[in-house]
Amino acid sequence: MGLLIVSHGGNDSKSNEIARIHADRLIGGYDLGIDEVEVASVFDKDISQKVISMSSNKVFVLPFLTAPGKHYNEDIPRELEKIEGKDVRLLETFGDRPQVTDALAEILEESKQE
């Protein structure tokens, strides 16, 4: 199975760098059956090409986005429509998950101790 993480940043952005850190953690720390992983930006015009170039026939597209806005609803699906012959699934955004609230609370707690 392949995984494409789509971040909000440009090609040289910190967002892509952080997305790559999470990709490496997903591959190394969890038994998810992921054979290959790529990172792209919502501003890339080659999202579809990245999926097509993956050897996996089943690819999950994981948006590294907090909410389902324009990129999630329009830009990414437009790119994915170009793909034929692969089972491609766009996953949900992560912003409304309780774990995000926990991470925010942890950041606030840490800042109070400084």
C-alpha positions as CSV (number, residue, x, y, z in Angstrom):
1,M,0.0,0.0,0.0
2,G,1.2,3.5,-0.8
3,L,0.8,6.7,1.2
4,L,0.9,10.2,-0.2
5,I,0.9,12.9,2.5
6,V,-0.2,16.3,1.0
7,S,0.8,19.3,3.1
8,H,-0.1,22.9,2.7
9,G,3.4,24.2,2.1
10,G,5.4,24.9,-1.0
11,N,8.2,22.8,-2.2
12,D,10.8,24.3,0.2
13,S,8.4,24.8,3.1
14,K,8.7,23.7,6.7
15,S,5.2,22.1,6.3
16,N,6.6,19.6,3.9
17,E,9.6,18.9,6.2
18,I,7.2,18.3,9.1
19,A,5.0,16.1,6.9
20,R,8.1,14.0,6.0
21,I,8.9,13.6,9.7
22,H,5.4,12.2,10.3
23,A,5.7,10.0,7.2
24,D,8.9,8.5,8.6
25,R,7.3,8.0,12.0
26,L,4.3,6.3,10.4
27,I,6.5,3.9,8.5
28,G,8.9,3.2,11.3
29,G,6.6,3.1,14.3
30,Y,3.4,1.5,13.2
31,D,2.4,-1.7,11.4
32,L,0.1,-0.1,8.8
33,G,1.2,-2.1,5.8
34,I,2.7,0.9,4.1
35,D,5.3,0.0,1.5
36,E,6.2,3.4,0.1
37,V,5.5,7.0,1.0
38,E,5.7,10.3,-0.8
39,V,5.1,13.9,0.4
40,A,3.6,16.6,-1.8
41,S,2.3,20.1,-1.5
42,V,-1.3,21.2,-2.3
43,F,0.4,23.7,-4.6
44,D,2.2,20.9,-6.6
45,K,0.8,20.4,-10.1
46,D,2.1,16.9,-10.0
47,I,0.2,15.3,-7.2
48,S,-1.4,12.9,-9.7
49,Q,2.1,12.0,-11.1
50,K,3.4,11.2,-7.7
51,V,0.6,8.7,-7.2
52,I,1.0,7.3,-10.7
53,S,4.7,6.8,-10.2
54,M,4.2,4.8,-7.0
55,S,4.5,1.0,-7.5
56,S,1.5,0.4,-5.2
57,N,-1.9,-0.1,-6.8
58,K,-3.6,1.0,-3.6
59,V,-2.7,4.5,-2.4
60,F,-4.1,6.5,0.5
61,V,-3.8,10.3,0.2
62,L,-3.5,11.7,3.7
63,P,-4.0,15.5,3.8
64,F,-1.7,17.2,6.3
65,L,-4.5,19.8,6.7
66,T,-6.5,20.8,9.8
67,A,-9.8,21.4,8.0
68,P,-11.5,20.4,4.8
69,G,-11.3,23.7,2.9
70,K,-10.7,24.6,-0.7
71,H,-7.5,22.5,-1.1
72,Y,-9.3,19.4,0.3
73,N,-12.6,19.9,-1.5
74,E,-11.3,21.1,-4.9
75,D,-7.6,21.1,-5.5
76,I,-6.6,17.6,-4.3
77,P,-9.7,15.9,-5.9
78,R,-9.0,17.6,-9.2
79,E,-5.5,16.1,-9.2
80,L,-6.8,12.7,-8.1
81,E,-9.4,12.6,-10.9
82,K,-6.5,12.3,-13.4
83,I,-5.4,8.9,-12.0
84,E,-6.6,5.7,-13.7
85,G,-5.9,2.1,-12.8
86,K,-5.2,2.6,-9.1
87,D,-7.3,2.4,-6.1
88,V,-6.8,5.9,-4.6
89,R,-8.6,7.1,-1.5
90,L,-8.6,10.6,-0.1
91,L,-8.6,10.4,3.7
92,E,-10.1,13.0,6.1
93,T,-8.4,16.0,7.6
94,F,-7.2,15.7,11.2
95,G,-8.2,19.0,12.9
96,D,-11.3,18.0,14.7
97,R,-9.8,15.0,16.4
98,P,-9.5,15.1,20.2
99,Q,-5.8,14.2,19.9
100,V,-5.2,17.6,18.3
101,T,-6.9,19.3,21.3
102,D,-4.6,17.2,23.6
103,A,-1.5,18.4,21.7
104,L,-2.6,22.0,21.9
105,A,-3.2,21.6,25.7
106,E,0.2,20.1,26.0
107,I,1.8,23.1,24.2
108,L,-0.1,25.5,26.5
109,E,1.0,23.5,29.6
110,E,4.6,23.6,28.5
111,S,4.5,27.3,27.9
112,K,3.2,28.0,31.4
113,Q,6.3,26.2,32.8
114,E,8.8,28.5,31.0
